[in-house]
């Protein structure tokens, strides 16, 4: 059985892709959150070839540059994970000084808050998402 990230195209909207990595829109609870995933299943960074690791970094940098161009965050936080979902992936979190949790770890909803819909989504506008996708898909 494949993991959710191996079958990313069934669960996420792609915004960038290269030979070994794909970037997708992430959580609606963090404005501009993007996940970057290795296309093949791997559970540890030491399993990656240099080419695969470079592909992940390429995706991060391209998405980050598109963010800087369109939404102009004050800083971008980068995170590599392989904990709950045993598949190499990373997160891109654009941050603004006006964020409620500026200078603190990203505040995500608890499962209870998410189920009870008591946590307000903070998605980017459709216009900003489209501009970012256009840059990444070379449409402008």
The 8 nearest C-alpha neighbors of each residue, nearest first, counted from 0:
[[1, 2, 3, 5, 6, 40, 4, 85],
 [2, 0, 5, 3, 6, 4, 40, 39],
 [1, 3, 5, 4, 6, 0, 86, 84],
 [2, 4, 6, 5, 7, 1, 10, 84],
 [3, 5, 7, 6, 2, 86, 36, 38],
 [6, 4, 2, 3, 7, 1, 40, 38],
 [5, 7, 4, 3, 8, 9, 2, 1],
 [6, 8, 4, 10, 9, 5, 11, 3],
 [7, 9, 6, 10, 11, 12, 13, 5],
 [10, 8, 7, 6, 11, 3, 12, 4],
 [11, 9, 7, 8, 6, 12, 3, 4],
 [12, 10, 8, 7, 23, 9, 13, 24],
 [11, 13, 23, 24, 14, 8, 10, 7],
 [14, 12, 23, 15, 22, 11, 24, 21],
 [13, 15, 23, 132, 22, 12, 135, 24],
 [16, 14, 22, 21, 13, 135, 136, 58],
 [17, 15, 21, 20, 22, 18, 14, 58],
 [16, 18, 20, 19, 21, 54, 15, 58],
 [17, 19, 20, 16, 54, 51, 38, 21],
 [20, 18, 38, 51, 17, 54, 37, 21],
 [21, 19, 37, 38, 17, 55, 36, 54],
 [20, 22, 16, 36, 35, 15, 17, 38],
 [23, 21, 35, 15, 34, 14, 13, 16],
 [24, 22, 13, 14, 12, 34, 33, 11],
 [23, 25, 33, 12, 32, 34, 11, 13],
 [26, 24, 33, 32, 34, 23, 27, 11],
 [25, 27, 28, 29, 32, 24, 33, 30],
 [26, 28, 122, 120, 29, 121, 25, 30],
 [29, 27, 120, 121, 26, 30, 107, 122],
 [30, 28, 32, 121, 27, 26, 31, 122],
 [29, 31, 122, 121, 123, 32, 28, 27],
 [32, 30, 123, 93, 29, 33, 122, 92],
 [31, 33, 25, 92, 29, 91, 30, 26],
 [34, 32, 25, 24, 91, 23, 90, 31],
 [33, 35, 90, 23, 25, 22, 89, 24],
 [36, 34, 22, 89, 88, 21, 90, 23],
 [37, 35, 88, 21, 20, 38, 87, 34],
 [36, 38, 20, 39, 19, 87, 88, 21],
 [39, 37, 20, 19, 36, 5, 21, 40],
 [40, 38, 37, 41, 5, 19, 20, 86],
 [39, 41, 86, 5, 38, 42, 37, 87],
 [42, 40, 86, 87, 43, 39, 46, 47],
 [43, 41, 86, 85, 87, 81, 40, 44],
 [42, 44, 45, 46, 41, 87, 81, 47],
 [45, 43, 46, 47, 87, 42, 41, 52],
 [44, 46, 43, 47, 48, 42, 41, 52],
 [47, 45, 44, 43, 41, 48, 42, 51],
 [48, 46, 45, 44, 51, 52, 49, 41],
 [47, 49, 51, 50, 52, 46, 45, 53],
 [48, 50, 52, 51, 53, 47, 54, 46],
 [49, 51, 53, 48, 52, 54, 47, 19],
 [52, 50, 54, 48, 53, 49, 19, 47],
 [51, 53, 49, 55, 54, 50, 47, 48],
 [54, 52, 56, 50, 51, 55, 57, 49],
 [55, 53, 57, 51, 52, 56, 19, 20],
 [54, 56, 58, 52, 57, 53, 20, 59],
 [55, 57, 59, 53, 58, 54, 60, 52],
 [58, 56, 54, 60, 55, 59, 53, 61],
 [59, 57, 55, 61, 56, 60, 62, 54],
 [60, 58, 56, 62, 57, 61, 63, 55],
 [59, 61, 63, 57, 58, 62, 64, 56],
 [60, 62, 64, 58, 63, 59, 57, 65],
 [61, 63, 65, 59, 64, 60, 58, 66],
 [62, 64, 60, 66, 61, 65, 59, 67],
 [65, 63, 67, 61, 66, 62, 60, 68],
 [64, 66, 68, 62, 63, 67, 131, 69],
 [67, 65, 63, 69, 70, 64, 68, 71],
 [68, 66, 71, 64, 65, 69, 70, 63],
 [67, 69, 65, 66, 71, 64, 70, 131],
 [68, 70, 66, 67, 71, 65, 131, 127],
 [69, 71, 66, 72, 67, 68, 127, 65],
 [72, 70, 67, 69, 68, 66, 73, 74],
 [73, 71, 95, 74, 94, 93, 70, 67],
 [72, 74, 95, 94, 96, 71, 75, 93],
 [75, 73, 72, 94, 93, 76, 95, 71],
 [74, 76, 93, 92, 94, 77, 72, 91],
 [75, 77, 92, 91, 93, 74, 78, 94],
 [78, 76, 91, 90, 92, 75, 79, 89],
 [77, 79, 90, 89, 80, 91, 76, 92],
 [80, 78, 89, 88, 90, 77, 81, 87],
 [81, 79, 88, 89, 82, 87, 78, 90],
 [80, 82, 85, 87, 86, 84, 42, 88],
 [81, 83, 84, 85, 80, 86, 42, 87],
 [84, 82, 85, 81, 80, 86, 87, 42],
 [83, 85, 82, 86, 81, 2, 4, 3],
 [84, 86, 81, 42, 82, 83, 87, 41],
 [85, 87, 42, 41, 81, 84, 40, 88],
 [88, 86, 81, 42, 41, 37, 80, 36],
 [89, 87, 36, 35, 80, 79, 86, 37],
 [88, 90, 79, 35, 78, 80, 34, 36],
 [91, 89, 34, 78, 33, 77, 35, 92],
 [90, 92, 77, 33, 32, 76, 34, 93],
 [91, 93, 76, 32, 75, 94, 90, 77],
 [94, 92, 75, 72, 31, 74, 76, 91],
 [95, 93, 74, 72, 75, 73, 92, 96],
 [96, 94, 73, 97, 72, 98, 74, 101],
 [95, 97, 98, 101, 73, 94, 102, 99],
 [96, 98, 95, 99, 101, 94, 100, 73],
 [99, 97, 101, 100, 95, 96, 94, 102],
 [98, 100, 101, 97, 96, 106, 103, 95],
 [99, 101, 103, 98, 102, 105, 106, 104],
 [102, 100, 98, 103, 96, 99, 97, 95],
 [101, 103, 100, 104, 96, 98, 105, 99],
 [102, 104, 100, 101, 105, 106, 99, 98],
 [105, 103, 106, 102, 100, 101, 107, 76],
 [106, 104, 107, 103, 100, 29, 101, 92],
 [107, 105, 104, 108, 100, 29, 103, 28],
 [106, 108, 105, 109, 28, 29, 118, 26],
 [109, 107, 112, 113, 118, 110, 106, 28],
 [108, 110, 112, 111, 113, 107, 118, 114],
 [109, 111, 113, 112, 114, 108, 115, 107],
 [110, 112, 114, 109, 113, 115, 108, 116],
 [113, 111, 117, 109, 115, 110, 114, 118],
 [112, 114, 116, 110, 111, 115, 108, 109],
 [115, 113, 111, 116, 112, 110, 117, 109],
 [114, 116, 112, 117, 113, 111, 118, 110],
 [117, 115, 113, 114, 118, 112, 119, 111],
 [116, 118, 112, 115, 119, 113, 114, 111],
 [119, 117, 116, 112, 108, 113, 120, 28],
 [118, 120, 121, 117, 28, 116, 108, 27],
 [119, 121, 28, 27, 122, 118, 29, 30],
 [122, 120, 30, 28, 29, 27, 119, 123],
 [123, 121, 30, 27, 120, 31, 124, 29],
 [124, 122, 30, 31, 127, 128, 125, 121],
 [123, 125, 126, 127, 128, 122, 129, 30],
 [124, 126, 128, 127, 129, 123, 122, 130],
 [125, 127, 129, 124, 128, 130, 123, 131],
 [128, 126, 130, 124, 129, 125, 131, 123],
 [127, 129, 125, 131, 126, 130, 132, 124],
 [128, 130, 132, 126, 127, 131, 133, 125],
 [129, 131, 133, 127, 132, 128, 126, 134],
 [132, 130, 128, 134, 133, 129, 65, 127],
 [131, 133, 135, 129, 134, 130, 14, 136],
 [134, 132, 138, 130, 136, 131, 135, 137],
 [135, 133, 137, 131, 132, 136, 138, 139],
 [134, 136, 132, 137, 133, 15, 131, 14],
 [135, 137, 133, 134, 138, 132, 15, 14],
 [138, 136, 134, 135, 139, 133, 132, 131],
 [139, 137, 133, 136, 134, 135, 132, 130],
 [138, 137, 133, 134, 136, 130, 135, 132]]
